[in-house]
Amino acid sequence: MGQHTIEKIGGTSMSRFGEVMENVIIGKRKGAELYNRVFVVSAYSSITNLLLEDKKTGAPGVFGQIAAGNPNWPEALETVQKKMLEYNRSFVDIGLDQEKADAFVNERINGIRSCLEHLMFLRTAGHLKPSEYLPSTREFLAAIGEAHSAYNSTLILQKRGINARFVDLSGWMSTDILTFDEAILNAFKDIDFASEMPIVTGYVKYDEGIMRRYDRGYSEITFSRIAVLTDAKEGIIHKEFHLSTGDPKLMGVDKVQVIGETSFDIADQLSDMDMEAIHAKAAKDMELKEIPIRVKNAFDPEHPGTLISVNYVSPVPRAEMICGRNDIIAIEVHDHDMVNECGYDNKITSVLAKYEISYIAKNTNANTITHYLPQKAKRLNEFLEELAKVLPHAIISKQEVAIVSVIGTNMKIPGFLARAATALWNEGINVLALDQVMRQVNIQFIIDRSQFKTAQIALHREFVEQNKA
């Protein structure tokens, strides 16, 4: 195992790079202490939204305009360029060479504009289908965000006397078609971790297409793959918050606790709840190689954060996190014919698989099966239409619900269900359904959406704040 760490910095934190530099990258380190660390960076906040589409609202960026056939896409690209140059100006005071930084942005944006103009012209000939050029266009646009932030960071750190090295995995204007591993290994083949600080783009250009495979979660995939291929001793994710027992904005900063230690198993449960501890596929590679992941608050540098490891189990029963999702659709299939019919559930899951929809939880009884799906599933309506054809005699209904989960590596808390039910009942919350497996690392309460926040507060008060566990 190597002596270096692979560290990932998210977009919100990158937008406050002066603080990140002082808290995370430099801090109290001097000389050799600065090295044996590799930083994988995301694009600055809002840049990827402007390039692709808004992650929360879906508002179209440059790619969204092109995909919709909107001729105004050049204006959207100009908006990106202006925002990037604006970021450049904001970092001049901490050492960014604005002339070099602006030249980098202008070269990349102008190159993209020229390529897209030629592509749009070629499209008018009628020989290109959207499915043939849109995936590559999305890749092409996504790549510039991380290249911009990584290049700027390298310039700023070099100005501070650090031997920083810009590692551009975006494949800008390269005709080489490499595999994911080849692209990384080729870029790292002559890097000396002990004397250089690589600043690496979260985007990697490779044969399958990182956006095609992982879409917006790709930077953590890059972080993970670099850790595995370079045999890192630890992966560190720097966020703008701690991994805590609950949402501090909801529970109150004074009421939540930093988790401290947990397992990859729990990281998977959090991913299912759409929590951004780490991308599930990214965690899996590191788990298999037993490389631990530490989640730290970029603005609380003295705190060790939370360590995610393979075999950790809490020595005492406790709830490690209360969280949930309020974007769930319950799809209930009621059919008297399903009693004792082998493979009935397979009819439902086969249609789910066809439309690439993953379910979060499931309840069954003799004649009813309910799957809980993310409302944002892109092909939900198509799934429901086909399900009705596959099961013509079934009564199929859907309902908007929320899931609140209590998660922990050791949840063998005496009287847990009674305590949880009482805490929810005291707040007037009716449990619509309950999902729990025998391993008891994640107990999920399905409730009405209007009670989503209240339920989290009630369960956090019972199992964390009162510290009865």
Secondary structure, 3 states (H helix, E strand, C coil): CCCCEEEEECHHHHCCHHHHHHHHHCCCCCHHHHCCEEEEECCCCCHHHHHCECCCCCCECHHHHHHCCCCCHHHHHHHHHHHHHHHHHHCHHHCCCHHHHHHHHHHHHHHHHHHHHHHHHHHCCCCCCHHHHHHHHHHHHHHHHHHHHHHHHHHHHHHCCCCEEEECCCCCCCCCCCCHHHHHHHHHCCCCCCCCEEEEECCCCCCCCHHHHHHHHHHHHHHHHHHHHCCCCEEEEEECCCCECCCHHHHCCCCCCECCEEEHHHHHHHHHCCCCCCCHHHHHHHHHCCCCEEEEECCCCCCCCEEEECCCCCCCCCCCEEEEEEEEEEEEEECHHHCCCCCHHHHHHHHHHHCCCCCCEEEECCCEEEEEEECCCCCHHHHHHHHHHHCCCCEEEEEEEEEEEEECCCCCCCCHHHHHHHHHHHCCCCCCEEECCCCCCEEEEEECHHHHHHHHHHHHHHHHHCCCC
